[in-house]
Amino acid sequence: MNIYIDTNILLSFYHLTSEDLEELKKLVALLKQKKARLLLPQQTRDEFYRNRAGKIADAVKKLKEQKLSLQFPAMCKEYKPYDELRKLQKEYEKLHAQLLEALQKDIDAAKLKADELISQLFELATAVATTDDIVKRARLRMDVGNPPGKNGSLGDAINWEAILAATGEKEDLYFVGGDKDY
């Protein structure tokens, strides 16, 4: 069984998403047992590392913007739940700051759980080099308007041609992606 995971899916593990890291763990186990083969075109690897920092920066920015900004009318100050809510708000702010600090340390050290799992995937994957022939076929694919690809971007076409070069004609391929052009 051949599997390809598009870069946008790999990067989603660093952002606000419903993606589950447990699924990556399951894939790592399948690869270790040789029950599946993950295809990793050089183009996908390069796109991942080129875009990882930006995806993380955007997610951290959104996390930093999440404030618990409670506003109460003056008449609420006389009630016991008001004091409790203010205390909880301060606790939230403290824990939020601690989370951001711990997160930043792991980001800087590339020690996020997603980093560890994706690193394992990349180590276990079947690497597919970007050859001149693959680029030539991808350019032709793009020039004649055959998917995949968007607005003159060659990357998806290179990935597609690399996948085709790495699989046999009658082999199964499971494609995990979020783009509509594949």
Backbone as JSON, one array per atom type, in Angstrom:
{
  "sequence": "MNIYIDTNILLSFYHLTSEDLEELKKLVALLKQKKARLLLPQQTRDEFYRNRAGKIADAVKKLKEQKLSLQFPAMCKEYKPYDELRKLQKEYEKLHAQLLEALQKDIDAAKLKADELISQLFELATAVATTDDIVKRARLRMDVGNPPGKNGSLGDAINWEAILAATGEKEDLYFVGGDKDY",
  "N": [[0.85, -1.17, 0.0], [0.71, 2.08, -1.0], [1.24, 5.36, 0.18], [0.62, 8.81, 0.06], [1.18, 11.91, 1.54], [0.09, 15.1, 1.4], [1.74, 18.29, 1.56], [0.22, 20.32, 2.78], [-1.37, 18.95, 4.58], [0.5, 17.84, 6.35], [1.5, 20.21, 7.45], [-0.75, 21.1, 8.74], [-0.82, 20.0, 11.26], [0.41, 21.75, 12.89], [-1.19, 23.84, 13.3], [-4.34, 25.54, 13.96], [-6.51, 23.1, 14.17], [-8.4, 20.12, 13.5], [-7.02, 17.9, 13.18], [-5.43, 14.89, 14.2], [-2.78, 13.9, 16.14], [-2.48, 11.3, 16.91], [-3.19, 9.75, 14.76], [-0.98, 10.04, 13.11], [0.86, 8.63, 14.62], [-0.14, 6.04, 14.35], [0.34, 5.66, 11.64], [3.14, 5.76, 11.6], [3.65, 3.39, 12.98], [2.6, 1.49, 11.15], [4.38, 1.89, 9.03], [6.8, 1.11, 10.18], [6.27, -1.59, 10.52], [6.31, -2.35, 7.97], [3.94, -2.45, 6.54], [2.93, -0.56, 5.01], [3.85, 1.94, 2.6], [5.25, 5.0, 2.62], [5.33, 7.62, 0.43], [7.65, 10.1, -0.28], [8.18, 12.77, -1.92], [10.92, 14.87, -2.88], [10.17, 17.49, -3.33], [7.9, 17.8, -1.69], [9.03, 17.48, 0.86], [10.78, 19.69, 0.86], [8.91, 21.81, 0.61], [7.54, 21.5, 3.01], [9.53, 22.07, 5.02], [10.14, 24.65, 4.26], [7.8, 26.03, 4.82], [7.05, 25.51, 7.44], [7.85, 27.15, 9.69], [6.44, 29.55, 9.24], [3.78, 28.66, 9.4], [3.65, 27.81, 12.05], [4.23, 30.24, 13.34], [1.96, 31.74, 12.69], [-0.04, 30.27, 14.0], [0.79, 30.53, 16.67], [0.57, 33.28, 16.96], [-2.22, 33.57, 16.78], [-2.93, 32.14, 19.06], [-1.8, 33.76, 21.05], [-3.44, 35.96, 20.8], [-5.76, 35.17, 21.96], [-7.61, 36.16, 24.41], [-9.0, 36.35, 27.66], [-11.3, 38.32, 28.18], [-13.13, 39.62, 30.33], [-15.95, 41.55, 31.04], [-17.81, 43.4, 33.3], [-20.83, 44.78, 34.55], [-20.94, 47.44, 36.97], [-22.68, 46.8, 39.05], [-22.35, 44.09, 39.47], [-20.22, 43.64, 41.13], [-20.78, 43.26, 43.78], [-21.41, 40.65, 44.24], [-20.69, 37.26, 45.07], [-19.93, 35.33, 42.99], [-18.72, 37.05, 41.17], [-16.19, 37.79, 42.24], [-14.99, 35.27, 42.18], [-14.97, 34.73, 39.42], [-13.21, 36.76, 38.55], [-10.89, 35.9, 39.81], [-10.52, 33.45, 38.49], [-10.1, 34.44, 35.93], [-7.61, 35.72, 36.23], [-6.07, 33.47, 36.8], [-6.35, 32.09, 34.4], [-4.95, 33.87, 32.69], [-2.37, 33.65, 33.75], [-1.81, 30.88, 33.33], [-2.06, 30.79, 30.56], [0.11, 32.39, 29.76], [2.19, 30.76, 30.73], [1.81, 28.5, 29.14], [2.36, 29.55, 26.58], [5.07, 30.2, 26.91], [6.28, 27.66, 27.41], [5.59, 26.38, 25.06], [6.96, 27.95, 23.14], [9.61, 27.33, 23.77], [9.74, 24.62, 23.0], [9.13, 24.9, 20.31], [11.34, 26.38, 19.39], [13.35, 24.51, 19.82], [12.61, 22.56, 18.1], [11.01, 20.49, 19.12], [8.36, 19.85, 19.28], [5.51, 17.69, 19.51], [4.44, 17.1, 17.03], [6.68, 17.66, 15.43], [8.4, 15.58, 16.19], [6.97, 13.27, 15.35], [6.58, 13.73, 12.59], [9.21, 13.87, 11.79], [9.94, 11.19, 12.25], [8.25, 9.98, 10.36], [9.37, 11.02, 7.99], [11.89, 9.84, 8.1], [11.26, 7.15, 7.82], [10.05, 7.07, 5.39], [9.81, 6.52, 1.81], [12.0, 8.09, -0.06], [11.73, 10.31, -2.81], [13.5, 11.52, -5.32], [13.76, 14.72, -6.94], [14.02, 14.72, -10.17], [15.49, 15.76, -13.33], [13.92, 14.76, -15.38], [11.45, 14.35, -14.1], [10.76, 17.01, -13.49], [10.56, 18.0, -16.08], [8.38, 16.51, -17.1], [6.44, 17.41, -15.31], [6.32, 20.13, -15.91], [5.34, 19.99, -18.54], [2.84, 18.84, -17.98], [1.7, 20.94, -16.54], [1.75, 22.98, -18.48], [-0.07, 22.05, -20.4], [-2.34, 22.1, -18.98], [-3.15, 20.04, -17.29], [-4.31, 18.68, -14.27], [-2.52, 17.92, -11.22], [-2.31, 21.23, -9.78], [-1.96, 24.77, -9.32], [-2.63, 27.94, -10.6], [-0.26, 28.33, -12.3], [1.7, 27.22, -10.67], [4.32, 25.05, -10.11], [4.89, 23.14, -8.21], [2.89, 21.2, -7.19], [2.49, 19.67, -9.47], [5.05, 18.61, -9.82], [5.23, 17.03, -7.5], [3.18, 15.2, -8.1], [4.13, 13.92, -10.45], [6.44, 12.81, -9.39], [5.36, 10.97, -7.6], [4.03, 9.29, -9.39], [6.27, 8.29, -10.74], [7.38, 6.75, -8.74], [5.67, 4.69, -8.21], [4.19, 1.63, -9.28], [2.27, 0.76, -12.21], [-0.1, -0.61, -11.56], [-0.33, -0.4, -8.87], [-1.75, 0.29, -5.65], [-2.6, 3.52, -4.45], [-2.88, 5.68, -1.84], [-4.03, 8.77, -1.24], [-3.54, 11.59, 0.67], [-4.77, 14.6, 1.16], [-5.55, 18.13, 1.04], [-6.13, 19.82, -0.95], [-8.15, 20.86, -3.71], [-7.4, 20.45, -6.27], [-6.09, 18.06, -6.77]],
  "CA": [[0.0, 0.0, 0.0], [1.45, 3.33, -1.11], [0.55, 6.51, 0.76], [1.23, 10.13, -0.11], [0.56, 12.95, 2.37], [0.42, 16.42, 0.85], [2.37, 19.21, 2.5], [-0.77, 21.07, 3.56], [-1.82, 18.09, 5.69], [1.6, 17.79, 7.33], [1.57, 21.51, 8.13], [-1.95, 21.32, 9.54], [-0.58, 19.54, 12.62], [0.99, 22.87, 13.62], [-2.12, 24.97, 13.26], [-5.65, 25.31, 14.56], [-7.0, 22.02, 13.34], [-8.98, 18.95, 14.18], [-6.13, 16.77, 12.88], [-5.07, 14.18, 15.4], [-1.44, 13.33, 16.09], [-2.57, 9.84, 17.1], [-3.23, 9.14, 13.43], [0.41, 9.95, 12.63], [1.48, 7.52, 15.36], [-0.59, 4.81, 13.71], [1.05, 5.54, 10.37], [4.52, 5.39, 11.93], [3.65, 1.95, 13.31], [2.43, 0.75, 9.89], [5.62, 1.98, 8.26], [7.8, 0.28, 10.86], [5.9, -2.99, 10.27], [6.39, -2.53, 6.51], [2.6, -2.71, 6.03], [2.62, 0.57, 4.12], [5.02, 2.66, 2.09], [4.98, 6.43, 2.49], [6.12, 8.25, -0.62], [8.03, 11.45, 0.11], [8.93, 13.5, -2.94], [11.79, 15.94, -2.38], [9.38, 18.72, -3.39], [7.05, 17.83, -0.49], [9.93, 17.71, 2.0], [11.23, 21.08, 0.79], [7.75, 22.67, 0.91], [7.27, 21.39, 4.44], [10.51, 22.83, 5.8], [10.05, 26.06, 3.85], [6.57, 26.65, 5.33], [6.8, 25.13, 8.84], [7.99, 28.28, 10.61], [5.33, 30.48, 9.02], [2.54, 28.05, 9.9], [3.73, 27.86, 13.51], [4.13, 31.65, 13.76], [0.56, 32.14, 12.57], [-0.79, 29.6, 15.07], [1.16, 31.15, 17.95], [-0.04, 34.62, 16.96], [-3.64, 33.41, 17.1], [-3.01, 31.72, 20.46], [-1.52, 34.94, 21.86], [-4.58, 36.88, 20.7], [-6.9, 34.64, 22.72], [-7.66, 36.77, 25.73], [-10.24, 36.18, 28.4], [-11.58, 39.71, 28.51], [-14.44, 39.68, 30.97], [-16.41, 42.88, 31.42], [-18.99, 43.29, 34.15], [-21.4, 46.04, 35.05], [-20.55, 47.73, 38.35], [-23.58, 46.16, 40.0], [-21.93, 42.69, 39.7], [-19.1, 43.58, 42.09], [-21.29, 42.93, 45.11], [-21.79, 39.25, 44.29], [-19.58, 36.33, 45.25], [-19.41, 34.79, 41.73], [-17.87, 38.06, 40.5], [-14.82, 37.62, 42.75], [-14.49, 33.99, 41.67], [-14.68, 34.91, 37.99], [-11.98, 37.57, 38.42], [-9.79, 35.02, 40.19], [-10.33, 32.52, 37.38], [-9.52, 35.2, 34.82], [-6.17, 35.89, 36.52], [-5.47, 32.14, 36.66], [-6.28, 31.86, 32.96], [-3.86, 34.69, 32.13], [-1.12, 33.06, 34.21], [-1.62, 29.61, 32.62], [-1.89, 31.14, 29.15], [1.5, 32.83, 29.62], [3.03, 29.58, 30.93], [1.67, 27.68, 27.94], [3.11, 30.2, 25.49], [6.51, 30.08, 27.19], [6.68, 26.26, 27.19], [5.42, 26.12, 23.63], [8.04, 28.6, 22.42], [10.83, 26.54, 24.0], [9.68, 23.43, 22.16], [9.21, 25.35, 18.9], [12.74, 26.74, 19.1], [14.16, 23.28, 19.84], [11.96, 21.59, 17.19], [10.63, 19.36, 19.98], [6.92, 19.66, 19.33], [5.13, 16.3, 19.22], [4.31, 17.01, 15.57], [8.04, 17.58, 14.89], [8.93, 14.24, 16.43], [6.27, 12.3, 14.51], [6.87, 13.99, 11.18], [10.6, 13.45, 11.6], [9.91, 9.73, 12.12], [7.66, 9.68, 9.06], [10.35, 11.33, 6.94], [12.96, 8.83, 8.17], [10.73, 5.86, 7.37], [9.44, 7.22, 4.06], [10.58, 6.27, 0.6], [12.32, 9.39, -0.66], [11.67, 10.36, -4.26], [14.26, 12.7, -5.75], [13.24, 15.52, -8.05], [14.96, 14.59, -11.29], [15.2, 16.62, -14.49], [12.81, 14.15, -16.11], [10.21, 14.64, -13.36], [10.46, 18.43, -13.69], [10.15, 18.15, -17.48], [7.02, 15.99, -17.2], [5.57, 18.29, -14.52], [6.16, 21.36, -16.68], [4.43, 19.66, -19.63], [1.53, 18.67, -17.35], [1.2, 22.28, -16.21], [1.57, 23.73, -19.73], [-1.27, 21.61, -21.11], [-3.48, 22.29, -18.09], [-3.57, 18.83, -16.58], [-4.1, 18.79, -12.82], [-2.81, 18.96, -10.24], [-1.57, 22.48, -9.83], [-2.74, 25.99, -9.22], [-2.12, 29.23, -11.08], [1.12, 28.31, -12.78], [2.62, 26.68, -9.68], [4.87, 23.78, -10.58], [5.11, 22.23, -7.08], [1.98, 20.07, -7.14], [2.76, 18.82, -10.64], [6.29, 17.87, -9.52], [4.86, 15.98, -6.54], [2.39, 14.18, -8.79], [5.02, 13.16, -11.34], [7.34, 12.02, -8.54], [4.56, 9.85, -7.1], [3.84, 8.36, -10.51], [7.56, 7.64, -11.01], [7.74, 5.85, -7.64], [4.7, 3.61, -8.07], [3.89, 0.84, -10.46], [1.02, 1.1, -12.88], [-1.27, -1.23, -10.94], [-0.2, -0.31, -7.41], [-2.68, 1.18, -4.95], [-2.06, 4.75, -3.9], [-3.8, 6.41, -0.98], [-3.61, 10.16, -1.29], [-4.09, 12.37, 1.76], [-4.52, 16.01, 0.82], [-6.64, 19.05, 1.28], [-6.34, 20.65, -2.14], [-9.18, 20.38, -4.62], [-6.86, 20.24, -7.61], [-5.62, 16.69, -6.97]],
  "C": [[0.89, 1.23, 0.0], [0.61, 4.48, -0.57], [1.34, 7.76, 0.42], [0.46, 11.1, 0.77], [1.04, 14.29, 1.83], [0.94, 17.33, 1.96], [1.34, 19.93, 3.37], [-1.31, 20.25, 4.73], [-0.73, 18.02, 6.76], [1.68, 19.1, 8.13], [0.36, 21.76, 9.02], [-1.76, 20.88, 10.99], [0.05, 20.63, 13.5], [-0.01, 24.02, 13.77], [-3.42, 24.61, 13.96], [-6.37, 24.3, 13.67], [-7.67, 20.95, 14.17], [-8.12, 17.72, 13.92], [-5.61, 16.18, 14.19], [-3.69, 13.55, 15.24], [-1.44, 11.81, 16.3], [-2.61, 9.12, 15.75], [-1.82, 9.03, 12.83], [1.14, 8.82, 13.34], [1.11, 6.18, 14.73], [0.15, 4.59, 12.38], [2.51, 5.16, 10.6], [4.61, 3.9, 12.22], [3.49, 1.1, 12.05], [3.71, 0.75, 9.06], [6.71, 1.1, 8.87], [7.55, -1.2, 10.62], [5.95, -3.33, 8.78], [5.02, -2.91, 5.91], [2.15, -1.59, 5.08], [3.93, 1.2, 3.69], [4.59, 4.11, 1.9], [5.91, 7.01, 1.45], [6.38, 9.7, -0.22], [8.87, 12.1, -0.99], [9.77, 14.61, -2.3], [11.04, 17.27, -2.34], [8.51, 18.88, -2.14], [7.9, 18.14, 0.74], [10.37, 19.18, 2.02], [10.11, 22.06, 1.13], [7.46, 22.66, 2.41], [8.24, 22.26, 5.24], [10.49, 24.32, 5.46], [8.87, 26.76, 4.54], [6.29, 26.37, 6.81], [6.81, 26.34, 9.77], [6.84, 29.27, 10.46], [4.02, 29.95, 9.56], [2.5, 28.1, 11.43], [3.56, 29.3, 14.0], [2.69, 32.14, 13.71], [-0.28, 31.53, 13.69], [-0.49, 30.23, 16.42], [0.57, 32.55, 18.06], [-1.51, 34.53, 17.36], [-3.83, 32.97, 18.55], [-2.78, 32.92, 21.38], [-2.7, 35.91, 21.88], [-5.78, 36.41, 21.51], [-6.83, 35.16, 24.16], [-9.02, 36.48, 26.36], [-10.58, 37.56, 28.95], [-13.01, 39.81, 29.04], [-14.76, 41.12, 31.36], [-17.73, 42.72, 32.17], [-19.53, 44.68, 34.47], [-21.02, 46.22, 36.52], [-21.42, 47.01, 39.36], [-23.2, 44.71, 40.31], [-20.91, 42.57, 40.82], [-19.54, 43.18, 43.5], [-21.6, 41.44, 45.29], [-20.57, 38.34, 44.33], [-19.06, 35.74, 43.92], [-18.51, 35.77, 40.97], [-16.41, 37.88, 40.94], [-14.2, 36.33, 42.22], [-14.13, 34.08, 40.19], [-13.41, 35.73, 37.77], [-10.75, 36.73, 38.77], [-9.48, 34.02, 39.06], [-9.72, 33.21, 36.16], [-8.02, 35.38, 35.01], [-5.43, 34.56, 36.36], [-5.32, 31.77, 35.18], [-5.1, 32.61, 32.35], [-2.5, 34.12, 32.51], [-0.81, 31.76, 33.43], [-1.39, 29.83, 31.13], [-0.44, 31.55, 28.89], [2.47, 31.65, 29.77], [3.0, 28.67, 29.7], [2.48, 28.26, 26.79], [4.62, 30.07, 25.68], [7.01, 28.65, 26.92], [6.61, 25.91, 25.71], [6.58, 26.71, 22.83], [9.36, 27.86, 22.58], [10.87, 25.32, 23.08], [9.72, 23.78, 20.68], [10.65, 25.62, 18.53], [13.65, 25.52, 19.02], [13.66, 22.23, 18.86], [11.59, 20.31, 17.94], [9.12, 19.23, 20.16], [6.61, 18.2, 19.0], [4.99, 16.1, 17.7], [5.69, 16.92, 14.92], [8.6, 16.17, 15.02], [8.29, 13.21, 15.49], [6.56, 12.5, 13.03], [8.32, 13.63, 10.86], [10.68, 11.92, 11.44], [9.33, 9.31, 10.77], [8.68, 9.89, 7.94], [11.49, 10.31, 6.92], [12.51, 7.49, 7.59], [10.2, 5.89, 5.93], [10.41, 6.8, 2.95], [10.78, 7.61, -0.09], [12.28, 9.28, -2.18], [12.34, 11.66, -4.69], [13.55, 13.42, -6.89], [14.29, 15.5, -9.16], [14.58, 15.58, -12.4], [14.01, 16.08, -15.27], [11.47, 14.43, -15.42], [9.81, 16.09, -13.55], [9.95, 18.67, -15.12], [8.7, 17.68, -17.66], [6.02, 16.87, -16.45], [5.3, 19.58, -15.28], [5.19, 21.13, -17.85], [3.0, 19.53, -19.1], [0.91, 20.04, -17.07], [0.88, 23.07, -17.49], [0.29, 23.34, -20.47], [-2.51, 21.66, -20.22], [-3.99, 21.05, -17.39], [-3.31, 19.0, -15.08], [-3.07, 17.78, -12.36], [-1.95, 20.2, -10.47], [-2.49, 23.68, -9.81], [-1.96, 27.15, -9.82], [-0.64, 29.22, -11.46], [2.14, 27.81, -11.78], [3.05, 25.28, -10.11], [4.94, 22.72, -9.47], [4.22, 21.01, -7.06], [2.21, 19.11, -8.31], [4.04, 18.01, -10.44], [5.99, 16.74, -8.55], [4.13, 14.84, -7.24], [3.27, 13.31, -9.68], [6.0, 12.3, -10.54], [6.62, 10.79, -7.99], [4.36, 8.81, -8.2], [5.12, 7.6, -10.82], [7.89, 6.58, -9.96], [6.78, 4.68, -7.48], [4.52, 2.88, -9.39], [2.5, 1.15, -10.99], [-0.21, 0.55, -12.17], [-1.2, -1.22, -9.41], [-1.25, 0.64, -6.84], [-1.92, 2.39, -4.42], [-3.15, 5.44, -3.1], [-3.24, 7.82, -0.83], [-4.31, 10.93, -0.19], [-3.74, 13.83, 1.48], [-5.74, 16.85, 1.11], [-6.93, 19.95, 0.1], [-7.4, 20.02, -3.03], [-8.64, 20.03, -5.99], [-6.28, 18.85, -7.83], [-6.83, 15.87, -7.31]]
}
